[in-house]
Amino acid sequence: SRRGDLDMMIARRTIRALVVYSKTFYFLDGVTQRGLSYDLLQEFESFVNRKFKTGALKINVIIIPVARNEKGHLMVNMKIAESMGMEIPYEMIESAQGVIQ
């Protein structure tokens, strides 16, 4: 399972964060990631590594870009989520049935 609280994420040395594509918060400039969410998550990664004194074995924040539909719901590609080992709670899938086609 890839779900868990911060302690489990720290033990795996990976924190995954969903970010929404946006001209302000997250976008790609060629192959370079940019935006407020990107900058804040980079700072968070540095903070976590300082706080937990990780040394050479860094904790990585992995950014997973997602889109929103016209109603503002996050749209996650289930095949990509599964390939990354993400578990989507059944309640989220059930509530999204009207959105996912």
C-alpha positions as CSV (number, residue, x, y, z in Angstrom):
1,S,0.0,0.0,0.0
2,R,1.2,3.5,-0.8
3,R,-1.2,5.3,1.6
4,G,-0.1,6.4,5.0
5,D,0.7,9.2,7.4
6,L,3.9,11.3,7.4
7,D,5.9,8.8,9.4
8,M,5.3,6.1,6.7
9,M,6.2,8.5,3.9
10,I,9.4,9.5,5.7
11,A,10.3,5.9,6.2
12,R,9.8,5.3,2.4
13,R,11.6,8.6,1.7
14,T,8.9,9.6,-0.7
15,I,6.1,12.2,-0.3
16,R,3.7,12.4,-3.2
17,A,1.7,15.6,-3.8
18,L,-1.1,16.1,-6.3
19,V,-1.0,19.5,-7.9
20,V,-3.5,21.1,-10.3
21,Y,-2.3,22.4,-13.7
22,S,-2.6,26.2,-13.7
23,K,-0.8,29.2,-15.1
24,T,-0.2,30.3,-11.5
25,F,0.2,27.1,-9.5
26,Y,1.8,24.5,-11.7
27,F,2.8,24.5,-15.4
28,L,5.6,23.3,-17.6
29,D,7.9,25.8,-19.4
30,G,9.3,23.4,-21.9
31,V,10.7,20.6,-19.7
32,T,11.1,22.9,-16.6
33,Q,8.5,22.7,-13.9
34,R,7.3,26.1,-12.6
35,G,4.6,27.7,-10.5
36,L,3.7,28.5,-6.9
37,S,2.9,24.9,-6.0
38,Y,6.1,23.7,-7.5
39,D,8.2,26.3,-5.6
40,L,6.4,25.7,-2.3
41,L,6.8,21.9,-2.6
42,Q,10.5,22.4,-3.3
43,E,10.8,24.4,-0.1
44,F,8.8,21.8,1.8
45,E,11.2,19.1,0.5
46,S,14.2,21.1,1.8
47,F,12.4,21.7,5.2
48,V,11.6,18.0,5.6
49,N,15.1,17.0,4.9
50,R,16.5,19.6,7.4
51,K,14.0,18.6,10.0
52,F,14.6,14.9,9.8
53,K,18.4,15.4,9.2
54,T,18.4,13.0,6.3
55,G,22.0,13.5,5.1
56,A,22.7,11.8,1.9
57,L,19.5,9.8,1.8
58,K,17.1,12.6,0.9
59,I,13.3,12.5,1.2
60,N,11.9,13.3,-2.2
61,V,8.6,15.1,-2.9
62,I,7.1,13.7,-6.1
63,I,4.8,16.1,-7.9
64,I,1.8,14.4,-9.7
65,P,0.0,16.9,-11.9
66,V,-3.7,16.5,-12.3
67,A,-6.4,18.4,-14.1
68,R,-9.8,19.7,-13.0
69,N,-13.0,19.2,-14.9
70,E,-15.5,22.0,-15.6
71,K,-17.1,21.4,-12.1
72,G,-13.8,21.8,-10.3
73,H,-13.3,18.1,-9.5
74,L,-9.8,16.6,-9.7
75,M,-9.4,14.3,-12.6
76,V,-6.9,11.5,-12.0
77,N,-6.1,9.0,-14.7
78,M,-6.8,5.6,-13.0
79,K,-4.2,3.7,-15.1
80,I,-1.5,6.2,-14.2
81,A,-2.5,6.1,-10.5
82,E,-2.4,2.3,-10.5
83,S,1.0,2.3,-12.3
84,M,2.4,4.6,-9.5
85,G,1.0,2.3,-6.8
86,M,-1.6,4.7,-5.7
87,E,-4.8,3.4,-4.1
88,I,-7.9,5.5,-4.8
89,P,-10.5,4.9,-2.1
90,Y,-13.7,3.3,-3.3
91,E,-15.7,6.2,-1.9
92,M,-13.9,8.7,-4.1
93,I,-14.5,6.5,-7.2
94,E,-18.1,6.0,-6.3
95,S,-18.7,9.7,-5.8
96,A,-17.0,10.5,-9.1
97,Q,-19.1,8.1,-11.2
98,G,-21.1,11.0,-12.6
99,V,-17.9,12.8,-13.6
100,I,-15.8,9.9,-15.0
101,Q,-16.9,8.7,-18.4
